[in-house]
Amino acid sequence: MTGESSLRIDKLLWFLRFAGSRSLAQDWVAEGHIRLNGRRIERASTAVRCGDVLVLPLRAGVKVIAVGTLPRRRGPVEEARGCYEVLDAAGSPPLAGQEINPAHP
């Protein structure tokens, strides 16, 4: 962990590579679709701490993550992935055209 005890959510989303730029992260937060510990947030300055749970609406579906450590920078993908844990690993919907249960045609 860094010497900081919290990080702005817009900066965190950019560092963890969920947003392509910090300004896109700010816009995403302002839309009000992100939840922090079950609470809807709309301010890019909202502080995120280790252990917090984020619900992120992504194109592929909703992703729930727990922040493990606060990143110091926007590093490589592997470094970013090491800072959080995905809590909904089984929750991705099937792709269009795929059978939900192939055992029952």
N, C-alpha and C positions, 0 to 999 in steps of 0.2 A: 504494500500500500504506500501511497505517497504521504508526504507530510500533511496533506490536507485531509480534513474529516468529511468534506462534502464537495460536490461538483455540480455546476449548473446542468440542468437536464439537456439543454441544447448542445452544450459542449460534450456531454457524455454520449449522446446519440451520434454525434459526429466522430468522436474518438473510437466508439465501438463499431463504426462503419454501418450503422443502420440508416444514416443520412449521408448523402453525397457531399453536402457542405453544411456549414454551421447555419447559414441563412435558411436553407431548406429545413433544417431541424427546428429552427425558430418558427417557421410557418406551420410545420407539422404539429408542433405543440400548441400553437395558437388556435388550431382547428378544434381542439378540445376532445380528441378521440383517444388520447393517451391517459392511462390510469397509473397512479403511483400509490402503492399500498391500498388499492381499492378506491382511491379518491381521484376524481377527474381533475386534471390540471390544464391550465390555459396560459401559464406564464413561463416563458423560456428561462427565467431566473430561478425557478423552483430548484431547491437543493436536493440532490440525491446522495444517499449514504450507503455504505456497505450493508448488505442485508436487506435493502429495499427490494420490493417486487414491482416490476413494470409490466404493463399489458400494452403491447404494441400492435396496432393494426397494420399488417403488411399486405402486399398484393397477393401473396400466396395463402394468406389466412392470418389469424391472430396468433401472436407469439407471446408467451409469458416467460419472463426471465427474472432471475434473482441476481442482483449485483454482488459479486464476490469481493472484488477489489476495484479501486478507482484507478483508471489508467492515467498515466502521466502525459501521454502523447497519442497522436493518431499513428499507430504503428502498423505493422503487417497484420493480415487477417488472423493468423495464429495467435498473435499477441492479444488482439482484441477479444477473440473467443475465450481466452484464458481468464478474462475478467468477469465473466458471467456464466450462469448455468441455466439451460433451458428447462423449464418446469413442465412443459406440455409436449414432451417428445412424441407421444402417440396421437396428438391432436390434429394432424394435418389431413384435410379432406382428400378424397380420391380425385385424380385428374379427370377432366371431361372425357367420356368415352370408355373409361375403365369400369369394370364390374365391381360393385361393392363387395360381394361375396362370390368369388368364382366357383366355389364348391356347389352352389345352387344355381344352375342356369336358368 
